[in-house]
Amino acid sequence: QVQLVESGGGLVQAGGSLRLSCAASGRSFSSYAMGWFRQAPGKERAFVAAISNSGGITNYADSVKGRFTISRDNAKNTVYLQMDSLKAEDTARYYCAADPILFKLLGAPVYWGQGTQVTVSS
């Protein structure tokens, strides 16, 4: 029911910033909790951030707290991940995800995007 398309990835130097976008299509975008996950080569997919359907609740992995900010614009059917103070260890493919229930999204979201690559150079 939901199609997710990420954009905004690229190459950035350590200490720099990027903003990822996830455009959603389908019915009732505003009813879905949204989130971001990432997977680096040789590592398991890891949770990064999540936001409730109204934007009132956000969760972050400890590794990105204070550096990343998740937000959403329901009028544009888009969720964002603002990434500041990037580190080499942030290098990964970043995936957008959606689930009707925030609690479920944190562990196993129903819908996934194709991902966008973020590479942080040292």
Backbone as CSV, one residue per row, in Angstrom:
resi,resn,N_x,N_y,N_z,CA_x,CA_y,CA_z,C_x,C_y,C_z
1,GLN,0.809,-1.205,0.000,0.000,0.000,0.000,0.848,1.262,0.000
2,VAL,2.098,1.157,0.450,2.972,2.314,0.551,4.261,2.060,-0.223
3,GLN,4.612,3.000,-1.080,5.876,2.956,-1.804,6.762,4.083,-1.300
4,LEU,8.010,3.759,-0.973,8.932,4.716,-0.390,10.152,4.879,-1.284
5,VAL,10.535,6.116,-1.549,11.685,6.402,-2.397,12.596,7.391,-1.690
6,GLU,13.817,6.952,-1.388,14.790,7.796,-0.701,15.617,8.600,-1.693
7,SER,16.114,9.737,-1.229,17.015,10.558,-2.018,17.849,11.406,-1.070
8,GLY,18.890,12.023,-1.598,19.698,12.936,-0.815,21.025,12.386,-0.342
9,GLY,21.280,11.120,-0.589,22.555,10.546,-0.199,23.682,11.078,-1.058
10,GLY,24.894,10.807,-0.629,26.045,11.264,-1.378,27.316,11.138,-0.578
11,LEU,28.345,11.802,-1.063,29.657,11.800,-0.427,29.860,13.106,0.320
12,VAL,30.284,13.009,1.563,30.516,14.189,2.379,31.720,13.946,3.277
13,GLN,32.439,15.004,3.589,33.579,14.891,4.489,33.118,14.792,5.934
14,ALA,33.928,14.155,6.744,33.632,14.069,8.169,33.401,15.463,8.742
15,GLY,32.371,15.580,9.568,32.006,16.867,10.132,30.965,17.607,9.328
16,GLY,30.683,17.134,8.133,29.717,17.775,7.266,28.297,17.317,7.526
17,SER,27.387,17.746,6.651,25.966,17.464,6.824,25.327,16.990,5.532
18,LEU,24.271,16.220,5.679,23.422,15.802,4.579,21.987,15.743,5.075
19,ARG,21.044,15.954,4.185,19.648,15.757,4.510,19.056,14.735,3.564
20,LEU,18.589,13.640,4.124,17.934,12.609,3.345,16.438,12.862,3.302
21,SER,15.833,12.512,2.185,14.396,12.634,2.034,13.803,11.290,1.655
22,CYS,12.596,11.054,2.087,11.867,9.849,1.730,10.475,10.259,1.304
23,ALA,10.198,10.095,0.027,8.895,10.442,-0.518,8.011,9.204,-0.526
24,ALA,6.831,9.338,0.017,5.909,8.218,0.131,4.713,8.398,-0.785
25,SER,4.294,7.311,-1.365,3.073,7.306,-2.156,2.174,6.197,-1.646
26,GLY,0.897,6.411,-1.773,-0.055,5.446,-1.264,-1.118,6.133,-0.427
27,ARG,-1.949,5.338,0.153,-3.047,5.876,0.929,-2.652,6.156,2.372
28,SER,-3.153,7.240,2.879,-3.064,7.587,4.296,-1.640,7.629,4.842
29,PHE,-0.776,8.402,4.187,0.593,8.564,4.659,0.624,9.059,6.102
30,SER,-0.265,9.969,6.421,-0.261,10.564,7.747,-0.623,9.580,8.846
31,SER,-1.116,8.411,8.502,-1.464,7.405,9.494,-0.302,6.477,9.823
32,TYR,0.834,6.632,9.140,1.987,5.754,9.333,3.076,6.403,10.164
33,ALA,3.625,5.624,11.072,4.888,5.995,11.682,5.983,5.765,10.644
34,MET,7.019,6.595,10.666,8.088,6.513,9.682,9.432,6.413,10.386
35,GLY,10.394,5.850,9.690,11.704,5.730,10.302,12.816,5.552,9.296
36,TRP,14.026,5.583,9.832,15.233,5.366,9.042,16.076,4.271,9.667
37,PHE,16.613,3.406,8.823,17.549,2.369,9.207,18.768,2.494,8.313
38,ARG,19.863,1.863,8.713,21.049,1.888,7.878,21.784,0.562,7.956
39,GLN,22.525,0.277,6.903,23.307,-0.940,6.860,24.648,-0.653,6.207
40,ALA,25.703,-0.895,6.948,27.053,-0.735,6.448,27.566,-2.079,5.954
41,PRO,28.546,-2.079,5.049,29.092,-3.336,4.540,29.571,-4.238,5.669
42,GLY,29.140,-5.485,5.641,29.557,-6.443,6.645,28.843,-6.328,7.973
43,LYS,27.887,-5.426,8.083,27.165,-5.239,9.331,25.674,-5.467,9.131
44,GLU,24.981,-5.708,10.223,23.541,-5.901,10.181,22.830,-4.560,10.065
45,ARG,21.626,-4.603,9.521,20.808,-3.410,9.422,20.481,-2.898,10.821
46,ALA,20.629,-1.599,11.025,20.456,-1.016,12.346,19.458,0.135,12.326
47,PHE,18.722,0.245,13.395,17.780,1.341,13.563,18.516,2.661,13.733
48,VAL,17.987,3.711,13.124,18.579,5.038,13.228,17.640,6.018,13.923
49,ALA,16.432,6.166,13.400,15.493,7.139,13.950,14.083,6.803,13.525
50,ALA,13.107,7.262,14.302,11.708,7.045,13.975,10.882,8.231,14.428
51,ILE,9.729,8.389,13.803,8.836,9.484,14.133,7.397,8.999,14.030
52,SER,6.562,9.428,14.952,5.172,9.024,14.966,4.402,9.670,13.822
53,ASN,3.183,9.215,13.614,2.413,9.694,12.466,2.167,11.200,12.472
54,SER,1.998,11.767,13.645,1.766,13.196,13.751,3.045,13.997,13.947
55,GLY,4.155,13.313,14.177,5.419,13.981,14.414,5.678,14.326,15.866
56,GLY,4.772,13.953,16.745,4.889,14.317,18.137,5.867,13.491,18.945
57,ILE,6.220,12.317,18.452,7.139,11.425,19.157,8.279,11.054,18.229
58,THR,9.505,11.155,18.717,10.674,10.733,17.953,11.558,9.839,18.797
59,ASN,12.239,8.910,18.143,13.203,8.028,18.786,14.479,8.014,17.962
60,TYR,15.612,7.909,18.656,16.904,7.882,17.985,17.789,6.801,18.580
61,ALA,18.616,6.214,17.728,19.656,5.333,18.219,20.662,6.164,18.994
62,ASP,21.257,5.570,20.022,22.226,6.300,20.830,23.383,6.839,19.994
63,SER,23.739,6.128,18.953,24.880,6.511,18.137,24.667,7.799,17.343
64,VAL,23.412,8.224,17.186,23.135,9.418,16.390,22.462,10.527,17.182
65,LYS,22.145,10.293,18.439,21.495,11.316,19.255,22.349,12.575,19.325
66,GLY,21.689,13.707,19.136,22.390,14.979,19.162,22.981,15.378,17.832
67,ARG,23.013,14.454,16.871,23.586,14.745,15.558,22.555,14.651,14.433
68,PHE,21.628,13.710,14.552,20.611,13.503,13.521,19.255,13.989,14.018
69,THR,18.435,14.461,13.094,17.090,14.895,13.412,16.115,14.355,12.375
70,ILE,15.100,13.651,12.839,14.067,13.159,11.938,12.866,14.101,12.000
71,SER,12.260,14.330,10.860,11.079,15.175,10.794,10.191,14.704,9.651
72,ARG,8.977,15.187,9.619,8.085,14.814,8.534,7.194,15.973,8.157
73,ASP,6.778,15.971,6.902,5.859,16.959,6.382,4.725,16.171,5.744
74,ASN,3.663,15.987,6.489,2.568,15.162,6.001,1.876,15.765,4.785
75,ALA,1.912,17.078,4.660,1.322,17.726,3.500,2.072,17.366,2.221
76,LYS,3.360,17.037,2.352,4.189,16.656,1.207,4.444,15.158,1.144
77,ASN,3.870,14.412,2.058,4.080,12.961,2.127,5.567,12.611,2.155
78,THR,6.310,13.332,2.967,7.757,13.189,2.982,8.288,13.162,4.414
79,VAL,9.270,12.300,4.649,9.987,12.268,5.910,11.445,12.592,5.626
80,TYR,12.098,13.279,6.556,13.466,13.731,6.375,14.368,13.204,7.478
81,LEU,15.639,13.105,7.159,16.654,12.824,8.163,17.784,13.824,7.964
82,GLN,17.854,14.793,8.853,18.930,15.771,8.824,20.108,15.193,9.589
83,MET,21.238,15.058,8.923,22.422,14.451,9.513,23.522,15.494,9.601
84,ASP,23.914,15.817,10.814,24.968,16.791,11.060,26.141,16.115,11.757
85,SER,27.277,16.786,11.735,28.484,16.271,12.387,28.743,14.822,11.996
86,LEU,28.689,14.555,10.722,28.830,13.188,10.232,30.215,12.623,10.517
87,LYS,30.225,11.338,10.814,31.447,10.605,11.105,31.644,9.511,10.070
88,ALA,32.857,9.045,9.959,33.150,7.976,9.009,32.292,6.745,9.287
89,GLU,32.016,6.479,10.553,31.223,5.320,10.911,29.744,5.452,10.543
90,ASP,29.330,6.626,10.078,27.968,6.808,9.589,27.812,6.317,8.154
91,THR,28.907,5.973,7.515,28.862,5.471,6.150,28.015,4.205,6.086
92,ALA,26.986,4.221,5.254,26.061,3.102,5.152,25.032,3.404,4.074
93,ARG,24.251,2.386,3.745,23.096,2.623,2.920,21.921,2.877,3.860
94,TYR,21.225,3.967,3.644,20.141,4.374,4.519,18.799,4.048,3.887
95,TYR,17.938,3.411,4.671,16.643,2.961,4.197,15.516,3.648,4.950
96,CYS,14.520,4.064,4.226,13.309,4.602,4.801,12.342,3.453,5.076
97,ALA,11.575,3.563,6.145,10.637,2.518,6.504,9.337,3.111,7.030
98,ALA,8.271,2.334,6.932,6.965,2.773,7.402,6.213,1.622,8.047
99,ASP,5.404,1.955,9.030,4.553,0.979,9.691,3.399,1.721,10.344
100,PRO,2.217,1.127,10.350,1.080,1.804,10.988,1.276,2.056,12.474
101,ILE,2.135,1.267,13.118,2.337,1.363,14.563,3.789,1.686,14.872
102,LEU,4.015,2.744,15.615,5.372,3.181,15.931,6.173,2.097,16.640
103,PHE,5.568,1.436,17.612,6.259,0.405,18.368,6.748,-0.713,17.451
104,LYS,5.933,-1.094,16.477,6.324,-2.141,15.537,7.451,-1.670,14.620
105,LEU,7.385,-0.419,14.195,8.398,0.115,13.288,9.792,0.040,13.894
106,LEU,9.888,0.238,15.185,11.181,0.223,15.860,11.903,-1.107,15.684
107,GLY,11.144,-2.173,15.543,11.751,-3.488,15.415,11.633,-4.125,14.048
108,ALA,10.448,-4.073,13.462,10.217,-4.751,12.183,9.149,-4.034,11.367
109,PRO,9.512,-2.949,10.715,8.536,-2.203,9.908,8.041,-3.011,8.713
110,VAL,6.852,-2.704,8.262,6.218,-3.441,7.175,6.747,-3.021,5.807
111,TYR,6.955,-1.723,5.601,7.349,-1.208,4.298,8.748,-0.624,4.318
112,TRP,9.467,-0.839,3.192,10.840,-0.360,3.049,11.050,0.319,1.711
113,GLY,11.943,1.295,1.692,12.383,1.894,0.447,13.590,1.163,-0.094
114,GLN,14.119,1.640,-1.212,15.248,0.976,-1.864,16.596,1.379,-1.281
115,GLY,16.633,2.455,-0.529,17.851,2.903,0.109,18.584,3.968,-0.678
116,THR,19.400,4.735,0.031,20.267,5.724,-0.584,21.612,5.687,0.131
117,GLN,22.685,5.741,-0.633,24.017,5.575,-0.073,24.545,6.871,0.518
118,VAL,25.096,6.767,1.711,25.779,7.874,2.365,27.210,7.438,2.635
119,THR,28.160,8.202,2.133,29.563,7.901,2.348,30.240,9.109,2.981
120,VAL,30.850,8.886,4.126,31.535,9.949,4.853,33.029,9.690,4.767
121,SER,33.740,10.600,4.163,35.174,10.443,3.987,35.933,11.040,5.153
122,SER,37.064,10.444,5.463,37.899,10.921,6.553,39.007,11.821,6.051
